[in-house]
Amino acid sequence: MNQPWRTLTPGVRVVVRRRLGPDEELLYSDVLGDLLVVDDDGVLIETRRGSVHVPAQDIALAKIVPPAPVRRPRRD
C-alpha cells in the first residue's frame, strides 16, 4: 500500500486529510499544524488547539504546507 506520508519529516507544517467514521456527517476532516511524530501507528500533529493523533489507517493524504502567516494584532 502506498503511504507517502511516512516520508514526511517531523518539524514541518502539514495538512493531513483523515477519513471519518461511517456515523459521521462528513467523510473527511483536515488536520493542520506542525508534524511532531511519524511512525507505524500514524502521525502526531501539534495544532492551534493541541496535539492530534491521526491513526495510519485513517490517513487519506498528507502534504507539506507553507508556514502559518504571522498574526497581526487586533485593532481596537
mmCIF file of the N, C-alpha and C atoms, coordinates in Angstrom:
data_MODEL
# 
_entry.id   MODEL 
# 
loop_
_atom_site.group_PDB 
_atom_site.id 
_atom_site.type_symbol 
_atom_site.label_atom_id 
_atom_site.label_alt_id 
_atom_site.label_comp_id 
_atom_site.label_asym_id 
_atom_site.label_entity_id 
_atom_site.label_seq_id 
_atom_site.pdbx_PDB_ins_code 
_atom_site.Cartn_x 
_atom_site.Cartn_y 
_atom_site.Cartn_z 
_atom_site.occupancy 
_atom_site.B_iso_or_equiv 
_atom_site.pdbx_formal_charge 
_atom_site.auth_seq_id 
_atom_site.auth_comp_id 
_atom_site.auth_asym_id 
_atom_site.auth_atom_id 
_atom_site.pdbx_PDB_model_num 
ATOM 1   N N  . MET A 1 1  ? 0.841   -1.193 0.000  1.00 0.00 ? 1  MET A N  1 
ATOM 2   C CA . MET A 1 1  ? 0.000   0.000  0.000  1.00 0.00 ? 1  MET A CA 1 
ATOM 3   C C  . MET A 1 1  ? 0.879   1.246  0.000  1.00 0.00 ? 1  MET A C  1 
ATOM 4   N N  . ASN A 1 2  ? 0.581   2.208  -0.853 1.00 0.00 ? 2  ASN A N  1 
ATOM 5   C CA . ASN A 1 2  ? 1.354   3.429  -0.976 1.00 0.00 ? 2  ASN A CA 1 
ATOM 6   C C  . ASN A 1 2  ? 1.035   4.370  0.187  1.00 0.00 ? 2  ASN A C  1 
ATOM 7   N N  . GLN A 1 3  ? 2.054   4.717  0.969  1.00 0.00 ? 3  GLN A N  1 
ATOM 8   C CA . GLN A 1 3  ? 1.864   5.592  2.126  1.00 0.00 ? 3  GLN A CA 1 
ATOM 9   C C  . GLN A 1 3  ? 2.926   6.693  2.134  1.00 0.00 ? 3  GLN A C  1 
ATOM 10  N N  . PRO A 1 4  ? 2.797   7.673  1.223  1.00 0.00 ? 4  PRO A N  1 
ATOM 11  C CA . PRO A 1 4  ? 3.823   8.718  1.129  1.00 0.00 ? 4  PRO A CA 1 
ATOM 12  C C  . PRO A 1 4  ? 3.957   9.565  2.390  1.00 0.00 ? 4  PRO A C  1 
ATOM 13  N N  . TRP A 1 5  ? 2.954   9.585  3.253  1.00 0.00 ? 5  TRP A N  1 
ATOM 14  C CA . TRP A 1 5  ? 3.040   10.363 4.488  1.00 0.00 ? 5  TRP A CA 1 
ATOM 15  C C  . TRP A 1 5  ? 4.170   9.853  5.385  1.00 0.00 ? 5  TRP A C  1 
ATOM 16  N N  . ARG A 1 6  ? 4.586   8.611  5.205  1.00 0.00 ? 6  ARG A N  1 
ATOM 17  C CA . ARG A 1 6  ? 5.673   8.056  6.030  1.00 0.00 ? 6  ARG A CA 1 
ATOM 18  C C  . ARG A 1 6  ? 7.014   8.726  5.746  1.00 0.00 ? 6  ARG A C  1 
ATOM 19  N N  . THR A 1 7  ? 7.142   9.407  4.608  1.00 0.00 ? 7  THR A N  1 
ATOM 20  C CA . THR A 1 7  ? 8.405   10.069 4.267  1.00 0.00 ? 7  THR A CA 1 
ATOM 21  C C  . THR A 1 7  ? 8.486   11.490 4.824  1.00 0.00 ? 7  THR A C  1 
ATOM 22  N N  . LEU A 1 8  ? 7.412   11.989 5.425  1.00 0.00 ? 8  LEU A N  1 
ATOM 23  C CA . LEU A 1 8  ? 7.420   13.342 5.984  1.00 0.00 ? 8  LEU A CA 1 
ATOM 24  C C  . LEU A 1 8  ? 8.350   13.398 7.195  1.00 0.00 ? 8  LEU A C  1 
ATOM 25  N N  . THR A 1 9  ? 8.986   14.550 7.373  1.00 0.00 ? 9  THR A N  1 
ATOM 26  C CA . THR A 1 9  ? 9.946   14.744 8.455  1.00 0.00 ? 9  THR A CA 1 
ATOM 27  C C  . THR A 1 9  ? 9.321   15.578 9.568  1.00 0.00 ? 9  THR A C  1 
ATOM 28  N N  . PRO A 1 10 ? 9.408   15.119 10.806 1.00 0.00 ? 10 PRO A N  1 
ATOM 29  C CA . PRO A 1 10 ? 8.902   15.942 11.913 1.00 0.00 ? 10 PRO A CA 1 
ATOM 30  C C  . PRO A 1 10 ? 9.533   17.330 11.892 1.00 0.00 ? 10 PRO A C  1 
ATOM 31  N N  . GLY A 1 11 ? 8.718   18.319 12.255 1.00 0.00 ? 11 GLY A N  1 
ATOM 32  C CA . GLY A 1 11 ? 9.169   19.702 12.268 1.00 0.00 ? 11 GLY A CA 1 
ATOM 33  C C  . GLY A 1 11 ? 8.580   20.534 11.148 1.00 0.00 ? 11 GLY A C  1 
ATOM 34  N N  . VAL A 1 12 ? 8.048   19.884 10.120 1.00 0.00 ? 12 VAL A N  1 
ATOM 35  C CA . VAL A 1 12 ? 7.445   20.636 9.018  1.00 0.00 ? 12 VAL A CA 1 
ATOM 36  C C  . VAL A 1 12 ? 5.966   20.880 9.309  1.00 0.00 ? 12 VAL A C  1 
ATOM 37  N N  . ARG A 1 13 ? 5.401   21.875 8.638  1.00 0.00 ? 13 ARG A N  1 
ATOM 38  C CA . ARG A 1 13 ? 3.968   22.152 8.769  1.00 0.00 ? 13 ARG A CA 1 
ATOM 39  C C  . ARG A 1 13 ? 3.241   21.336 7.712  1.00 0.00 ? 13 ARG A C  1 
ATOM 40  N N  . VAL A 1 14 ? 2.197   20.643 8.121  1.00 0.00 ? 14 VAL A N  1 
ATOM 41  C CA . VAL A 1 14 ? 1.485   19.738 7.216  1.00 0.00 ? 14 VAL A CA 1 
ATOM 42  C C  . VAL A 1 14 ? -0.024  19.905 7.334  1.00 0.00 ? 14 VAL A C  1 
ATOM 43  N N  . VAL A 1 15 ? -0.700  19.405 6.323  1.00 0.00 ? 15 VAL A N  1 
ATOM 44  C CA . VAL A 1 15 ? -2.134  19.185 6.413  1.00 0.00 ? 15 VAL A CA 1 
ATOM 45  C C  . VAL A 1 15 ? -2.347  17.699 6.131  1.00 0.00 ? 15 VAL A C  1 
ATOM 46  N N  . VAL A 1 16 ? -3.118  17.050 6.986  1.00 0.00 ? 16 VAL A N  1 
ATOM 47  C CA . VAL A 1 16 ? -3.418  15.627 6.841  1.00 0.00 ? 16 VAL A CA 1 
ATOM 48  C C  . VAL A 1 16 ? -4.922  15.477 6.703  1.00 0.00 ? 16 VAL A C  1 
ATOM 49  N N  . ARG A 1 17 ? -5.363  14.839 5.643  1.00 0.00 ? 17 ARG A N  1 
ATOM 50  C CA . ARG A 1 17 ? -6.782  14.554 5.453  1.00 0.00 ? 17 ARG A CA 1 
ATOM 51  C C  . ARG A 1 17 ? -7.045  13.175 6.033  1.00 0.00 ? 17 ARG A C  1 
ATOM 52  N N  . ARG A 1 18 ? -7.944  13.129 6.999  1.00 0.00 ? 18 ARG A N  1 
ATOM 53  C CA . ARG A 1 18 ? -8.250  11.845 7.651  1.00 0.00 ? 18 ARG A CA 1 
ATOM 54  C C  . ARG A 1 18 ? -9.673  11.421 7.342  1.00 0.00 ? 18 ARG A C  1 
ATOM 55  N N  . ARG A 1 19 ? -9.826  10.108 7.219  1.00 0.00 ? 19 ARG A N  1 
ATOM 56  C CA . ARG A 1 19 ? -11.161 9.537  7.000  1.00 0.00 ? 19 ARG A CA 1 
ATOM 57  C C  . ARG A 1 19 ? -11.901 9.522  8.332  1.00 0.00 ? 19 ARG A C  1 
ATOM 58  N N  . LEU A 1 20 ? -13.173 9.891  8.286  1.00 0.00 ? 20 LEU A N  1 
ATOM 59  C CA . LEU A 1 20 ? -14.008 9.861  9.483  1.00 0.00 ? 20 LEU A CA 1 
ATOM 60  C C  . LEU A 1 20 ? -14.806 8.565  9.500  1.00 0.00 ? 20 LEU A C  1 
ATOM 61  N N  . GLY A 1 21 ? -15.405 8.273  10.625 1.00 0.00 ? 21 GLY A N  1 
ATOM 62  C CA . GLY A 1 21 ? -16.183 7.050  10.767 1.00 0.00 ? 21 GLY A CA 1 
ATOM 63  C C  . GLY A 1 21 ? -17.473 7.070  9.969  1.00 0.00 ? 21 GLY A C  1 
ATOM 64  N N  . PRO A 1 22 ? -18.090 5.897  9.802  1.00 0.00 ? 22 PRO A N  1 
ATOM 65  C CA . PRO A 1 22 ? -19.307 5.788  8.994  1.00 0.00 ? 22 PRO A CA 1 
ATOM 66  C C  . PRO A 1 22 ? -20.508 6.538  9.590  1.00 0.00 ? 22 PRO A C  1 
ATOM 67  N N  . ASP A 1 23 ? -20.458 6.829  10.879 1.00 0.00 ? 23 ASP A N  1 
ATOM 68  C CA . ASP A 1 23 ? -21.569 7.532  11.524 1.00 0.00 ? 23 ASP A CA 1 
ATOM 69  C C  . ASP A 1 23 ? -21.427 9.049  11.455 1.00 0.00 ? 23 ASP A C  1 
ATOM 70  N N  . GLU A 1 24 ? -20.328 9.531  10.892 1.00 0.00 ? 24 GLU A N  1 
ATOM 71  C CA . GLU A 1 24 ? -20.089 10.973 10.801 1.00 0.00 ? 24 GLU A CA 1 
ATOM 72  C C  . GLU A 1 24 ? -20.844 11.570 9.612  1.00 0.00 ? 24 GLU A C  1 
ATOM 73  N N  . GLU A 1 25 ? -21.163 12.850 9.718  1.00 0.00 ? 25 GLU A N  1 
ATOM 74  C CA . GLU A 1 25 ? -21.871 13.548 8.643  1.00 0.00 ? 25 GLU A CA 1 
ATOM 75  C C  . GLU A 1 25 ? -20.980 13.725 7.409  1.00 0.00 ? 25 GLU A C  1 
ATOM 76  N N  . LEU A 1 26 ? -19.701 13.989 7.637  1.00 0.00 ? 26 LEU A N  1 
ATOM 77  C CA . LEU A 1 26 ? -18.748 14.186 6.552  1.00 0.00 ? 26 LEU A CA 1 
ATOM 78  C C  . LEU A 1 26 ? -17.854 12.952 6.406  1.00 0.00 ? 26 LEU A C  1 
ATOM 79  N N  . LEU A 1 27 ? -17.249 12.773 5.232  1.00 0.00 ? 27 LEU A N  1 
ATOM 80  C CA . LEU A 1 27 ? -16.362 11.634 5.000  1.00 0.00 ? 27 LEU A CA 1 
ATOM 81  C C  . LEU A 1 27 ? -14.945 11.902 5.482  1.00 0.00 ? 27 LEU A C  1 
ATOM 82  N N  . TYR A 1 28 ? -14.504 13.177 5.389  1.00 0.00 ? 28 TYR A N  1 
ATOM 83  C CA . TYR A 1 28 ? -13.126 13.529 5.710  1.00 0.00 ? 28 TYR A CA 1 
ATOM 84  C C  . TYR A 1 28 ? -13.068 14.774 6.582  1.00 0.00 ? 28 TYR A C  1 
ATOM 85  N N  . SER A 1 29 ? -11.919 14.925 7.262  1.00 0.00 ? 29 SER A N  1 
ATOM 86  C CA . SER A 1 29 ? -11.625 16.123 8.035  1.00 0.00 ? 29 SER A CA 1 
ATOM 87  C C  . SER A 1 29 ? -10.135 16.401 7.888  1.00 0.00 ? 29 SER A C  1 
ATOM 88  N N  . ASP A 1 30 ? -9.751  17.670 7.877  1.00 0.00 ? 30 ASP A N  1 
ATOM 89  C CA . ASP A 1 30 ? -8.343  18.032 7.742  1.00 0.00 ? 30 ASP A CA 1 
ATOM 90  C C  . ASP A 1 30 ? -7.756  18.425 9.097  1.00 0.00 ? 30 ASP A C  1 
ATOM 91  N N  . VAL A 1 31 ? -6.497  18.035 9.302  1.00 0.00 ? 31 VAL A N  1 
ATOM 92  C CA . VAL A 1 31 ? -5.743  18.419 10.492 1.00 0.00 ? 31 VAL A CA 1 
ATOM 93  C C  . VAL A 1 31 ? -4.548  19.225 9.999  1.00 0.00 ? 31 VAL A C  1 
ATOM 94  N N  . LEU A 1 32 ? -4.394  20.459 10.491 1.00 0.00 ? 32 LEU A N  1 
ATOM 95  C CA . LEU A 1 32 ? -3.344  21.365 10.048 1.00 0.00 ? 32 LEU A CA 1 
ATOM 96  C C  . LEU A 1 32 ? -2.468  21.743 11.229 1.00 0.00 ? 32 LEU A C  1 
ATOM 97  N N  . GLY A 1 33 ? -1.160  21.604 11.051 1.00 0.00 ? 33 GLY A N  1 
ATOM 98  C CA . GLY A 1 33 ? -0.245  22.009 12.114 1.00 0.00 ? 33 GLY A CA 1 
ATOM 99  C C  . GLY A 1 33 ? 1.158   21.491 11.890 1.00 0.00 ? 33 GLY A C  1 
ATOM 100 N N  . ASP A 1 34 ? 1.957   21.546 12.960 1.00 0.00 ? 34 ASP A N  1 
ATOM 101 C CA . ASP A 1 34 ? 3.352   21.107 12.901 1.00 0.00 ? 34 ASP A CA 1 
ATOM 102 C C  . ASP A 1 34 ? 3.440   19.622 13.204 1.00 0.00 ? 34 ASP A C  1 
ATOM 103 N N  . LEU A 1 35 ? 4.137   18.911 12.341 1.00 0.00 ? 35 LEU A N  1 
ATOM 104 C CA . LEU A 1 35 ? 4.289   17.470 12.484 1.00 0.00 ? 35 LEU A CA 1 
ATOM 105 C C  . LEU A 1 35 ? 5.278   17.165 13.598 1.00 0.00 ? 35 LEU A C  1 
ATOM 106 N N  . LEU A 1 36 ? 4.838   16.394 14.581 1.00 0.00 ? 36 LEU A N  1 
ATOM 107 C CA . LEU A 1 36 ? 5.693   16.037 15.708 1.00 0.00 ? 36 LEU A CA 1 
ATOM 108 C C  . LEU A 1 36 ? 6.274   14.638 15.579 1.00 0.00 ? 36 LEU A C  1 
ATOM 109 N N  . VAL A 1 37 ? 5.439   13.667 15.158 1.00 0.00 ? 37 VAL A N  1 
ATOM 110 C CA . VAL A 1 37 ? 5.847   12.264 15.118 1.00 0.00 ? 37 VAL A CA 1 
ATOM 111 C C  . VAL A 1 37 ? 5.271   11.586 13.882 1.00 0.00 ? 37 VAL A C  1 
ATOM 112 N N  . VAL A 1 38 ? 6.101   10.743 13.247 1.00 0.00 ? 38 VAL A N  1 
ATOM 113 C CA . VAL A 1 38 ? 5.662   9.863  12.165 1.00 0.00 ? 38 VAL A CA 1 
ATOM 114 C C  . VAL A 1 38 ? 6.142   8.472  12.527 1.00 0.00 ? 38 VAL A C  1 
ATOM 115 N N  . ASP A 1 39 ? 5.209   7.520  12.670 1.00 0.00 ? 39 ASP A N  1 
ATOM 116 C CA . ASP A 1 39 ? 5.600   6.146  12.960 1.00 0.00 ? 39 ASP A CA 1 
ATOM 117 C C  . ASP A 1 39 ? 4.575   5.180  12.381 1.00 0.00 ? 39 ASP A C  1 
ATOM 118 N N  . ASP A 1 40 ? 4.729   3.902  12.677 1.00 0.00 ? 40 ASP A N  1 
ATOM 119 C CA . ASP A 1 40 ? 3.827   2.890  12.123 1.00 0.00 ? 40 ASP A CA 1 
ATOM 120 C C  . ASP A 1 40 ? 2.381   3.087  12.565 1.00 0.00 ? 40 ASP A C  1 
ATOM 121 N N  . ASP A 1 41 ? 2.179   3.765  13.703 1.00 0.00 ? 41 ASP A N  1 
ATOM 122 C CA . ASP A 1 41 ? 0.825   3.979  14.218 1.00 0.00 ? 41 ASP A CA 1 
ATOM 123 C C  . ASP A 1 41 ? 0.108   5.140  13.552 1.00 0.00 ? 41 ASP A C  1 
ATOM 124 N N  . GLY A 1 42 ? 0.857   6.024  12.897 1.00 0.00 ? 42 GLY A N  1 
ATOM 125 C CA . GLY A 1 42 ? 0.260   7.189  12.256 1.00 0.00 ? 42 GLY A CA 1 
ATOM 126 C C  . GLY A 1 42 ? 1.106   8.418  12.471 1.00 0.00 ? 42 GLY A C  1 
ATOM 127 N N  . VAL A 1 43 ? 0.449   9.566  12.652 1.00 0.00 ? 43 VAL A N  1 
ATOM 128 C CA . VAL A 1 43 ? 1.166   10.826 12.845 1.00 0.00 ? 43 VAL A CA 1 
ATOM 129 C C  . VAL A 1 43 ? 0.594   11.570 14.051 1.00 0.00 ? 43 VAL A C  1 
ATOM 130 N N  . LEU A 1 44 ? 1.444   12.411 14.641 1.00 0.00 ? 44 LEU A N  1 
ATOM 131 C CA . LEU A 1 44 ? 1.032   13.291 15.722 1.00 0.00 ? 44 LEU A CA 1 
ATOM 132 C C  . LEU A 1 44 ? 1.306   14.709 15.258 1.00 0.00 ? 44 LEU A C  1 
ATOM 133 N N  . ILE A 1 45 ? 0.282   15.552 15.306 1.00 0.00 ? 45 ILE A N  1 
ATOM 134 C CA . ILE A 1 45 ? 0.365   16.919 14.803 1.00 0.00 ? 45 ILE A CA 1 
ATOM 135 C C  . ILE A 1 45 ? -0.007  17.884 15.920 1.00 0.00 ? 45 ILE A C  1 
ATOM 136 N N  . GLU A 1 46 ? 0.804   18.935 16.073 1.00 0.00 ? 46 GLU A N  1 
ATOM 137 C CA . GLU A 1 46 ? 0.502   19.992 17.033 1.00 0.00 ? 46 GLU A CA 1 
ATOM 138 C C  . GLU A 1 46 ? -0.292  21.070 16.306 1.00 0.00 ? 46 GLU A C  1 
ATOM 139 N N  . THR A 1 47 ? -1.579  21.193 16.640 1.00 0.00 ? 47 THR A N  1 
ATOM 140 C CA . THR A 1 47 ? -2.455  22.183 16.029 1.00 0.00 ? 47 THR A CA 1 
ATOM 141 C C  . THR A 1 47 ? -2.617  23.368 16.979 1.00 0.00 ? 47 THR A C  1 
ATOM 142 N N  . ARG A 1 48 ? -3.348  24.371 16.562 1.00 0.00 ? 48 ARG A N  1 
ATOM 143 C CA . ARG A 1 48 ? -3.634  25.519 17.449 1.00 0.00 ? 48 ARG A CA 1 
ATOM 144 C C  . ARG A 1 48 ? -4.402  25.096 18.689 1.00 0.00 ? 48 ARG A C  1 
ATOM 145 N N  . ARG A 1 49 ? -5.141  24.017 18.580 1.00 0.00 ? 49 ARG A N  1 
ATOM 146 C CA . ARG A 1 49 ? -5.979  23.560 19.692 1.00 0.00 ? 49 ARG A CA 1 
ATOM 147 C C  . ARG A 1 49 ? -5.349  22.434 20.502 1.00 0.00 ? 49 ARG A C  1 
ATOM 148 N N  . GLY A 1 50 ? -4.121  22.051 20.164 1.00 0.00 ? 50 GLY A N  1 
ATOM 149 C CA . GLY A 1 50 ? -3.439  20.990 20.899 1.00 0.00 ? 50 GLY A CA 1 
ATOM 150 C C  . GLY A 1 50 ? -2.991  19.872 19.975 1.00 0.00 ? 50 GLY A C  1 
ATOM 151 N N  . SER A 1 51 ? -2.445  18.825 20.574 1.00 0.00 ? 51 SER A N  1 
ATOM 152 C CA . SER A 1 51 ? -1.922  17.698 19.805 1.00 0.00 ? 51 SER A CA 1 
ATOM 153 C C  . SER A 1 51 ? -3.050  16.800 19.311 1.00 0.00 ? 51 SER A C  1 
ATOM 154 N N  . VAL A 1 52 ? -2.910  16.334 18.059 1.00 0.00 ? 52 VAL A N  1 
ATOM 155 C CA . VAL A 1 52 ? -3.903  15.442 17.454 1.00 0.00 ? 52 VAL A CA 1 
ATOM 156 C C  . VAL A 1 52 ? -3.167  14.245 16.865 1.00 0.00 ? 52 VAL A C  1 
ATOM 157 N N  . HIS A 1 53 ? -3.558  13.040 17.272 1.00 0.00 ? 53 HIS A N  1 
ATOM 158 C CA . HIS A 1 53 ? -3.005  11.817 16.689 1.00 0.00 ? 53 HIS A CA 1 
ATOM 159 C C  . HIS A 1 53 ? -3.959  11.337 15.602 1.00 0.00 ? 53 HIS A C  1 
ATOM 160 N N  . VAL A 1 54 ? -3.406  11.090 14.409 1.00 0.00 ? 54 VAL A N  1 
ATOM 161 C CA . VAL A 1 54 ? -4.192  10.544 13.305 1.00 0.00 ? 54 VAL A CA 1 
ATOM 162 C C  . VAL A 1 54 ? -3.679  9.136  13.039 1.00 0.00 ? 54 VAL A C  1 
ATOM 163 N N  . PRO A 1 55 ? -4.488  8.112  13.306 1.00 0.00 ? 55 PRO A N  1 
ATOM 164 C CA . PRO A 1 55 ? -4.057  6.733  13.070 1.00 0.00 ? 55 PRO A CA 1 
ATOM 165 C C  . PRO A 1 55 ? -3.739  6.482  11.600 1.00 0.00 ? 55 PRO A C  1 
ATOM 166 N N  . ALA A 1 56 ? -2.778  5.610  11.350 1.00 0.00 ? 56 ALA A N  1 
ATOM 167 C CA . ALA A 1 56 ? -2.324  5.306  9.992  1.00 0.00 ? 56 ALA A CA 1 
ATOM 168 C C  . ALA A 1 56 ? -3.479  4.903  9.076  1.00 0.00 ? 56 ALA A C  1 
ATOM 169 N N  . GLN A 1 57 ? -4.386  4.078  9.563  1.00 0.00 ? 57 GLN A N  1 
ATOM 170 C CA . GLN A 1 57 ? -5.483  3.588  8.715  1.00 0.00 ? 57 GLN A CA 1 
ATOM 171 C C  . GLN A 1 57 ? -6.483  4.688  8.349  1.00 0.00 ? 57 GLN A C  1 
ATOM 172 N N  . ASP A 1 58 ? -6.434  5.840  9.043  1.00 0.00 ? 58 ASP A N  1 
ATOM 173 C CA . ASP A 1 58 ? -7.355  6.941  8.756  1.00 0.00 ? 58 ASP A CA 1 
ATOM 174 C C  . ASP A 1 58 ? -6.772  8.003  7.830  1.00 0.00 ? 58 ASP A C  1 
ATOM 175 N N  . ILE A 1 59 ? -5.471  7.920  7.507  1.00 0.00 ? 59 ILE A N  1 
ATOM 176 C CA . ILE A 1 59 ? -4.826  8.937  6.686  1.00 0.00 ? 59 ILE A CA 1 
ATOM 177 C C  . ILE A 1 59 ? -5.163  8.708  5.213  1.00 0.00 ? 59 ILE A C  1 
ATOM 178 N N  . ALA A 1 60 ? -5.848  9.677  4.619  1.00 0.00 ? 60 ALA A N  1 
ATOM 179 C CA . ALA A 1 60 ? -6.181  9.610  3.193  1.00 0.00 ? 60 ALA A CA 1 
ATOM 180 C C  . ALA A 1 60 ? -5.083  10.261 2.361  1.00 0.00 ? 60 ALA A C  1 
ATOM 181 N N  . LEU A 1 61 ? -4.540  11.387 2.839  1.00 0.00 ? 61 LEU A N  1 
ATOM 182 C CA . LEU A 1 61 ? -3.418  12.043 2.182  1.00 0.00 ? 61 LEU A CA 1 
ATOM 183 C C  . LEU A 1 61 ? -2.778  13.004 3.156  1.00 0.00 ? 61 LEU A C  1 
ATOM 184 N N  . ALA A 1 62 ? -1.563  13.397 2.839  1.00 0.00 ? 62 ALA A N  1 
ATOM 185 C CA . ALA A 1 62 ? -0.830  14.365 3.660  1.00 0.00 ? 62 ALA A CA 1 
ATOM 186 C C  . ALA A 1 62 ? 0.126   15.126 2.765  1.00 0.00 ? 62 ALA A C  1 
ATOM 187 N N  . LYS A 1 63 ? 0.319   16.404 3.082  1.00 0.00 ? 63 LYS A N  1 
ATOM 188 C CA . LYS A 1 63 ? 1.281   17.183 2.311  1.00 0.00 ? 63 LYS A CA 1 
ATOM 189 C C  . LYS A 1 63 ? 1.845   18.307 3.154  1.00 0.00 ? 63 LYS A C  1 
ATOM 190 N N  . ILE A 1 64 ? 3.025   18.750 2.767  1.00 0.00 ? 64 ILE A N  1 
ATOM 191 C CA . ILE A 1 64 ? 3.671   19.875 3.423  1.00 0.00 ? 64 ILE A CA 1 
ATOM 192 C C  . ILE A 1 64 ? 3.011   21.156 2.940  1.00 0.00 ? 64 ILE A C  1 
ATOM 193 N N  . VAL A 1 65 ? 2.807   22.088 3.869  1.00 0.00 ? 65 VAL A N  1 
ATOM 194 C CA . VAL A 1 65 ? 2.216   23.384 3.526  1.00 0.00 ? 65 VAL A CA 1 
ATOM 195 C C  . VAL A 1 65 ? 3.146   24.493 4.018  1.00 0.00 ? 65 VAL A C  1 
ATOM 196 N N  . PRO A 1 66 ? 3.004   25.705 3.478  1.00 0.00 ? 66 PRO A N  1 
ATOM 197 C CA . PRO A 1 66 ? 3.860   26.821 3.905  1.00 0.00 ? 66 PRO A CA 1 
ATOM 198 C C  . PRO A 1 66 ? 3.638   27.165 5.379  1.00 0.00 ? 66 PRO A C  1 
ATOM 199 N N  . PRO A 1 67 ? 4.610   27.833 5.980  1.00 0.00 ? 67 PRO A N  1 
ATOM 200 C CA . PRO A 1 67 ? 4.449   28.266 7.373  1.00 0.00 ? 67 PRO A CA 1 
ATOM 201 C C  . PRO A 1 67 ? 3.209   29.146 7.530  1.00 0.00 ? 67 PRO A C  1 
ATOM 202 N N  . ALA A 1 68 ? 2.667   29.133 8.728  1.00 0.00 ? 68 ALA A N  1 
ATOM 203 C CA . ALA A 1 68 ? 1.498   29.970 9.016  1.00 0.00 ? 68 ALA A CA 1 
ATOM 204 C C  . ALA A 1 68 ? 1.877   31.443 8.890  1.00 0.00 ? 68 ALA A C  1 
ATOM 205 N N  . PRO A 1 69 ? 0.968   32.268 8.372  1.00 0.00 ? 69 PRO A N  1 
ATOM 206 C CA . PRO A 1 69 ? 1.263   33.701 8.301  1.00 0.00 ? 69 PRO A CA 1 
ATOM 207 C C  . PRO A 1 69 ? 1.353   34.285 9.711  1.00 0.00 ? 69 PRO A C  1 
ATOM 208 N N  . VAL A 1 70 ? 2.124   35.328 9.843  1.00 0.00 ? 70 VAL A N  1 
ATOM 209 C CA . VAL A 1 70 ? 2.255   35.992 11.135 1.00 0.00 ? 70 VAL A CA 1 
ATOM 210 C C  . VAL A 1 70 ? 0.938   36.670 11.447 1.00 0.00 ? 70 VAL A C  1 
ATOM 211 N N  . ARG A 1 71 ? 0.435   36.414 12.651 1.00 0.00 ? 71 ARG A N  1 
ATOM 212 C CA . ARG A 1 71 ? -0.828  37.032 13.054 1.00 0.00 ? 71 ARG A CA 1 
ATOM 213 C C  . ARG A 1 71 ? -0.581  38.467 13.465 1.00 0.00 ? 71 ARG A C  1 
ATOM 214 N N  . ARG A 1 72 ? -1.412  39.362 12.920 1.00 0.00 ? 72 ARG A N  1 
ATOM 215 C CA . ARG A 1 72 ? -1.291  40.768 13.276 1.00 0.00 ? 72 ARG A CA 1 
ATOM 216 C C  . ARG A 1 72 ? -2.131  41.058 14.498 1.00 0.00 ? 72 ARG A C  1 
ATOM 217 N N  . PRO A 1 73 ? -1.703  42.001 15.313 1.00 0.00 ? 73 PRO A N  1 
ATOM 218 C CA . PRO A 1 73 ? -2.501  42.344 16.496 1.00 0.00 ? 73 PRO A CA 1 
ATOM 219 C C  . PRO A 1 73 ? -3.857  42.908 16.088 1.00 0.00 ? 73 PRO A C  1 
ATOM 220 N N  . ARG A 1 74 ? -4.835  42.672 16.931 1.00 0.00 ? 74 ARG A N  1 
ATOM 221 C CA . ARG A 1 74 ? -6.183  43.203 16.663 1.00 0.00 ? 74 ARG A CA 1 
ATOM 222 C C  . ARG A 1 74 ? -6.179  44.703 16.831 1.00 0.00 ? 74 ARG A C  1 
ATOM 223 N N  . ARG A 1 75 ? -6.936  45.366 15.969 1.00 0.00 ? 75 ARG A N  1 
ATOM 224 C CA . ARG A 1 75 ? -7.112  46.811 16.111 1.00 0.00 ? 75 ARG A CA 1 
ATOM 225 C C  . ARG A 1 75 ? -8.378  47.060 16.909 1.00 0.00 ? 75 ARG A C  1 
ATOM 226 N N  . ASP A 1 76 ? -8.264  47.935 17.855 1.00 0.00 ? 76 ASP A N  1 
ATOM 227 C CA . ASP A 1 76 ? -9.443  48.264 18.686 1.00 0.00 ? 76 ASP A CA 1 
ATOM 228 C C  . ASP A 1 76 ? -10.192 49.434 18.175 1.00 0.00 ? 76 ASP A C  1 
# 
